[in-house]
Amino acid sequence: MEDDQLESQELFEHFRFEADGGQSILRIDKFLVNRLESTSRSRIQAAAQAGNILVNGVAVKPNYKVKPRDSISIVLPSAPRELKLIQEDIPIEIVYEDESLLIVNKKPGMVVHPGLGNYNGTMINALMFHLKDNPLFQAGEERPGLVHRIDKDTSGLLVVAKNEIALNKLASQFFHKTSKRTYQALVWGNMEEDEGTIEGNIGRNPKDRKQMWVFKDGSDGKHAVTHYRVLERFDYVNLVECRLETGRTHQIRVHFQSIKHPIFNDREYGGDQILRGTVFTKYKQFVQNCFQVMPRQALHAKTLGFVHPVTGKEITFDSELPEDMQAVLEKWRRYTGGREDEL
């Protein structure tokens, strides 16, 4: 959402409450606001709208009435941890900012939020420094202002909320899939059609929990749809534009792997192998050189559009492909164009 987005992540329980046998019938947002320290009712309502509040294992809306003996869980896309977030003066590319939000063009290799093994040096650490006078970024929240995310080695645009109103309104748009995002990816192979759609339920790989998996029989996982169109063909690889109808973890990466067109140099999903082309040494050397120029998956979150939480106007942002991806595309253009490439 990539293919990284909050709604796409595996959920971890952060809080659990048990309603006792004498519990009176009460809306769940009122029930929780009295039990969660320093948490507003609006934030609880936003969490419920995003499917992060479960009662007896089932997601509920903010108007759900708590009943005696109900088991209430609050789940989030990241595992609980005790380390406190710290401010770090890390350069980030802010392409737009106003009183309600900012748009960041994330560089490849930067982790969006702290997690196991990445407790500093993340975009959230950088934002906490940039917005150190902002109350939302002083409250000790684990993911302040974060509405969605993209993978460490995916580059591109992210929107960050600067206050509670913007956070709730933006979260609702991403949850209901009314925001508009396109990605560009370099994938192995020549797509048969110029445009197409990939469908297949996505869930954790039963054999490797770090990977996602497409359950083609629909028996497991969550419904996922990716639309694509071919922008440029290089015989052995294609540049494609992707539009997500859903937002599952690693959706673009695992969907293209499932149709045997993995993303170029995606180590996690087999794209770091030479999957198309010739057996000639020069070609192999050319591909390895491309891998060195861009030592990550060739995936970029290029455009981002949504309704501004204050003005109500639809705004759209576009970003250039990062230098490493542009360099690799140019190498493929020269190679397949019959011109000598510098190896």
C-alpha positions in Angstrom: 0.0 0.0 0.0 1.2 -0.2 -0.1 0.4 -1.4 -0.9 0.7 -0.3 2.2 -2.1 0.8 4.2 -3.5 0.7 7.7 -6.6 -1.2 6.7 -4.4 -3.9 5.1 -2.3 -5.0 8.1 -2.6 -8.0 10.3 -4.2 -6.8 13.5 -2.8 -7.2 17.0 -4.8 -6.8 20.3 -3.7 -3.7 22.3 -6.6 -3.6 24.9 -9.2 -5.9 26.1 -12.2 -5.2 28.4 -14.8 -7.6 29.8 -18.2 -6.2 30.6 -19.4 -7.5 33.9 -22.7 -9.3 34.5 -24.4 -6.1 35.7 -23.4 -3.9 32.8 -26.2 -1.6 31.7 -26.8 -1.3 27.9 -24.4 1.4 26.7 -23.0 2.6 23.4 -19.5 1.2 23.0 -17.9 4.6 22.4 -19.2 5.8 25.7 -18.1 2.6 27.4 -14.6 2.9 26.1 -14.0 6.6 26.6 -14.3 6.0 30.4 -11.7 3.2 30.2 -9.1 4.5 27.8 -7.0 7.2 29.4 -6.3 10.3 27.2 -8.4 9.0 24.3 -11.2 11.1 22.9 -14.6 9.8 21.9 -14.1 10.9 18.4 -10.9 8.8 18.1 -12.8 5.8 19.5 -15.5 6.3 16.9 -12.9 6.6 14.1 -11.4 3.3 15.3 -14.7 1.6 15.2 -15.4 2.9 11.7 -12.1 1.5 10.6 -12.9 -2.0 12.0 -10.5 -1.8 14.9 -13.0 -2.4 17.7 -14.2 -6.0 18.1 -16.9 -7.4 20.4 -16.7 -11.1 20.9 -14.3 -11.2 17.9 -16.5 -9.3 15.5 -16.0 -5.7 14.3 -18.7 -3.3 15.5 -19.8 0.3 14.7 -19.6 3.1 17.2 -23.4 2.8 18.0 -23.0 -0.8 19.1 -24.7 -1.3 22.6 -22.4 -3.1 25.1 -24.2 -6.0 26.9 -23.3 -7.9 30.0 -20.4 -10.3 29.6 -19.3 -8.8 26.2 -15.6 -9.2 25.5 -14.3 -6.0 23.9 -10.9 -5.8 22.1 -9.1 -2.9 20.4 -6.9 -4.1 17.6 -4.3 -2.2 15.6 -2.1 -3.0 12.6 1.1 -3.1 14.8 2.2 -5.2 17.7 2.1 -3.5 21.1 5.4 -2.3 22.4 6.7 -0.3 25.4 9.4 1.9 23.9 8.5 5.6 23.7 8.7 7.3 20.3 11.4 10.0 20.1 11.9 13.0 17.9 14.6 12.8 15.3 15.9 15.5 12.9 15.7 13.4 9.8 15.2 15.0 6.4 11.9 14.2 4.7 10.5 15.6 1.5 7.3 17.5 2.2 5.5 18.3 -1.0 2.5 20.0 0.6 1.5 21.3 4.0 -1.4 23.3 5.5 -3.0 23.5 9.0 -4.8 20.2 8.6 -2.4 17.8 6.8 0.9 17.3 5.0 1.9 15.2 2.1 5.3 13.4 2.2 7.1 11.9 -0.7 8.8 8.9 1.0 12.2 7.8 -0.2 12.9 4.1 -0.8 14.5 2.4 2.2 12.8 4.5 4.9 10.5 2.7 7.3 7.2 4.5 7.9 6.6 3.8 11.5 8.7 2.2 14.4 8.4 -1.6 14.9 10.4 -4.6 15.8 14.0 -3.8 14.8 13.2 -0.3 13.6 12.6 1.8 16.7 14.2 4.9 15.3 15.1 6.5 11.9 11.5 6.1 10.7 9.3 8.7 9.1 7.2 8.9 12.3 10.4 9.9 14.2 11.1 12.6 11.6 7.5 13.8 11.7 7.6 14.1 15.5 10.5 16.4 15.1 8.9 18.4 12.3 5.6 18.7 14.2 7.0 18.8 17.7 4.7 21.7 18.7 1.6 19.8 17.4 -0.5 18.3 20.2 -1.3 15.2 18.1 2.4 14.4 17.9 3.0 14.9 21.7 0.4 12.5 23.0 2.6 9.5 23.0 0.6 7.8 20.3 2.3 4.9 18.5 1.2 6.1 15.0 0.4 9.8 15.3 -1.4 11.2 12.3 -0.8 8.2 10.2 -3.7 7.3 7.9 -2.0 4.7 5.7 1.5 3.5 4.9 3.7 2.0 2.3 6.5 -0.6 2.6 10.0 0.3 3.5 11.4 -0.4 0.0 8.4 1.2 -1.8 8.7 4.9 -2.5 6.0 7.5 -2.9 3.2 9.7 -1.5 1.7 9.5 2.0 -0.8 11.8 3.7 -0.4 12.6 7.4 -3.1 14.3 9.5 -2.2 17.1 11.8 -5.3 17.2 14.0 -8.1 14.9 15.2 -10.7 16.2 12.8 -8.4 15.6 9.8 -7.3 12.2 11.1 -10.9 11.0 11.5 -12.1 12.3 8.1 -9.1 11.1 6.2 -9.2 7.7 7.9 -12.9 7.4 6.9 -12.0 8.0 3.2 -9.2 5.4 3.2 -11.5 2.9 5.1 -14.4 3.4 2.6 -11.9 3.4 -0.4 -13.0 6.8 -1.6 -9.4 8.0 -1.7 -7.7 7.6 -5.1 -4.2 6.2 -5.5 -2.1 4.9 -8.3 1.2 3.1 -8.3 3.7 2.4 -11.0 5.6 -0.9 -11.0 8.1 -2.7 -13.2 7.1 -6.3 -13.5 8.7 -9.3 -15.1 7.4 -10.6 -18.4 5.2 -9.3 -21.2 1.6 -8.9 -20.1 -0.9 -10.5 -22.5 -3.4 -7.6 -22.3 -2.8 -3.9 -22.2 -5.3 -3.6 -19.4 -6.6 -6.1 -16.8 -7.7 -7.0 -13.3 -6.2 -9.3 -10.8 -8.5 -10.8 -8.2 -7.7 -13.2 -5.4 -8.1 -13.3 -1.6 -5.0 -12.3 0.3 -3.9 -13.5 3.7 -0.8 -14.7 5.5 1.3 -17.4 3.8 0.6 -20.6 5.8 4.2 -21.6 5.4 5.8 -18.2 6.0 4.0 -15.7 8.2 6.2 -12.9 7.0 4.8 -13.2 3.4 1.3 -12.7 2.1 -0.4 -15.3 -0.1 -3.2 -15.4 -2.7 -5.8 -18.0 -1.9 -7.3 -18.5 -5.4 -10.1 -20.7 -4.3 -11.5 -18.0 -2.1 -11.4 -20.2 1.0 -9.2 -18.0 3.1 -7.8 -14.5 3.2 -9.5 -11.2 2.4 -11.1 -10.1 -0.9 -8.6 -8.1 -3.0 -8.8 -6.5 -6.5 -6.0 -4.8 -8.4 -6.5 -3.1 -11.8 -3.6 -2.5 -14.1 -2.7 -1.1 -17.5 0.6 -1.4 -19.3 2.4 1.9 -19.8 5.6 0.7 -21.5 6.9 -2.7 -22.8 10.5 -3.7 -22.8 10.2 -7.3 -24.1 11.3 -8.9 -20.9 9.7 -6.5 -18.4 6.7 -4.2 -18.5 6.1 -0.8 -16.7 2.5 -0.9 -15.4 0.2 1.5 -13.6 -1.8 -0.1 -10.8 -5.1 1.1 -9.1 -6.2 -0.7 -6.0 -9.8 -1.4 -5.4 -8.9 -2.8 -2.0 -5.9 -2.2 0.2 -4.3 -5.4 1.5 -0.8 -5.9 2.8 1.6 -6.3 -0.1 -1.4 -6.4 -2.4 0.4 -5.3 -5.7 3.5 -7.4 -4.9 1.6 -10.6 -4.2 -1.0 -10.2 -6.8 1.5 -9.9 -9.6 3.5 -12.8 -8.2 0.3 -14.9 -8.3 0.0 -14.4 -12.1 3.7 -15.1 -12.6 4.7 -11.5 -13.2 6.5 -10.6 -9.9 7.8 -7.1 -9.4 11.3 -6.5 -10.7 13.9 -7.1 -7.9 11.3 -8.0 -5.2 13.3 -10.3 -3.1 10.4 -11.4 -0.9 8.3 -12.5 -3.8 10.9 -13.9 -6.2 11.4 -10.9 -8.4 15.2 -10.8 -7.7 15.7 -13.7 -10.1 16.2 -13.5 -13.9 12.7 -14.7 -14.8 12.5 -13.7 -18.5 15.0 -13.2 -21.2 18.0 -14.9 -22.9 20.8 -17.1 -21.6 23.5 -14.9 -22.9 26.1 -13.7 -20.4 25.7 -10.1 -21.5 22.0 -10.1 -20.7 22.5 -11.7 -17.3 25.1 -9.1 -16.5 22.8 -6.3 -17.7 20.0 -7.5 -15.3 22.4 -7.8 -12.4 23.5 -4.3 -13.1 19.9 -3.1 -12.9 19.5 -4.9 -9.6 22.6 -3.0 -8.3 21.2 0.3 -9.5 17.9 -0.3 -7.8 18.5 -2.7 -4.9 14.7 -2.9 -4.0 11.4 -3.7 -5.6 10.5 -1.4 -8.5 7.3 0.0 -6.9 6.3 3.6 -6.5 3.1 5.2 -5.0 2.8 7.9 -7.7 -0.5 9.7 -7.3 -2.7 10.4 -4.3 -6.1 12.1 -4.3 -8.8 12.7 -1.6 -11.3 15.2 -0.4 -9.7 17.8 1.9 -11.0 17.4 5.4 -11.7 21.1 5.9 -12.4 22.7 2.5 -14.3 19.7 1.1 -12.5 20.1 -2.2 -10.9 17.1 -4.0 -7.1 17.5 -4.2 -4.7 15.4 -6.1 -0.9 15.0 -5.9 1.6 13.5 -8.3 5.2 12.5 -7.8 8.1 11.8 -10.1 9.5 8.3 -10.1 12.6 8.2 -7.8 16.1 8.4 -9.4 16.9 4.7 -9.0 13.7 3.6 -10.8 14.1 6.2 -13.6 17.7 5.0 -14.1 16.6 1.3 -14.5 13.8 2.2 -16.9 16.2 4.2 -19.0 18.6 1.2 -19.1 15.8 -1.1 -20.3 14.8 1.5 -23.0 18.3 1.5 -24.3 18.8 -2.3 -24.0 15.5 -3.2 -25.8 15.9 -0.3 -28.2 19.0 -2.0 -29.7 21.5 0.6 -28.4 24.5 -0.5 -26.4 24.1 -0.3 -22.7 26.8 0.5 -20.3 27.2 -2.5 -18.1 
